[in-house]
């Protein structure tokens, strides 16, 4: 019954690593016309996780789309990961996903089982999120791709933007880093099976629990850590808030064993793109090993939420998260803007 | 002896893999021809991690990276920073909220004690799987049960709770500890676990 096709062999890039770099994207989009609408609460200009449109005084629509080439060989797991990743953008806005549409590219090598596996993975993950998939669009392509366009709702007064970090906020991260390095090592057959299992488990875990807990606290800003890596996404958060983000690298949760893989040079191309984008705004203070720095730029697929919470609530948020998400950790804080950098990385 | 590796046209991580194979084979002078800057950077990191030196020079269509020096012994495995690996303990399948037959009241108390004992154990289980009536434990009101389960979670024990079962009992919103899961995951854990205990 299971399909023998190894999906990752059919694609050049994997997962969010296929995302066009942040700097390149900004250049590509420059000069395109944009329209404004007073009801468009979050739009094009802040590169947020999703757009938000006000429907009434107490209801706003959240919309997002995300899809990518296979990051794992198993079709069902690929479907689960792609769906968890796409839905995550709604959670990152503080919203609740409700409806979704499949976005799919089918390659000639994919048999019926493989296509079914991907879609079933997506359907079941969406169901777990309380989201209904109502249709979609499938085209033929050389490489397989899958994802979702997701719609959800949020209260217009409780939108969590990615660019509102306030000096004094504490940064909390809800998933471990190292997905890009793990999948790169897996391509080389050098990823420990237990590491790989944990990476897959983490990628297909919804950010729903983290979102549901987070909305009970005074959160200034939130984003999900995906293709741009922790520092790429931190940079967006810092710049928009007119603040400087301090990352304490010693407190960051990493998947077990990724540090030695990073030291060995098993780094995805996306890591270098992210470094290129964020490095000039980043200052390293003290001794931070190169492999750790690399991991801070490592592109994540279906990564965790990066939550900037008021200091008074930081401890309560962390303990509430830890009950359900053992690897949640405080990874830094937000300072008043420094002249020379938007991000500081400390040991 | 010097070794030449042609990794032109090969995307990461292949250049690193090929170079590492040569180093693993005892070579200490390896030159890798690559066609992109990322491969150069990754090979440089590989050399440094082995205590060796990498020098790159432009070559037609790309770069030649030469790795030389004495390779240092493999470092000790790094400690796990977070997301504790599931300990090598058993997988425990809990399909009801009491232990044994005879007296239901006794059975419920026994279950409470059983989970407490697991939580106090030096070798806690790797995984708890709750199905059918078992889901009433992580979604229930018994503080000692919840505390035991939280303590197991802190020790790295994975707790999966059947979502269909929670839904059936109308307890989805009441889940206090553990991850909502499905038949696919739970069956997967049962089939791959080295040791399964059913309660």
Interface residues (C-beta under 8 A of the other chain):
Chain A: X12 X76 X124 X128 X176 X184 X185 X187 X188 X189 X190 X194 X198 X202 X205 X209 X252 X253 X254 X255 X256 X257 X259 X260 X262 X263 X264 X265 X266 X267 X268 X269 X272 X290 X291 X294 X322 X323 X324 X326 X327 X329
Chain B: X11 X12 X13 X14 X16 X17 X20 X37 X38 X41 X42 X43 X44 X45 X46 X48 X49 X75 X77 X78 X80 X81 X82 X83 X84 X85 X150 X153 X154 X156 X163 X176 X177 X178 X179 X180 X182 X184
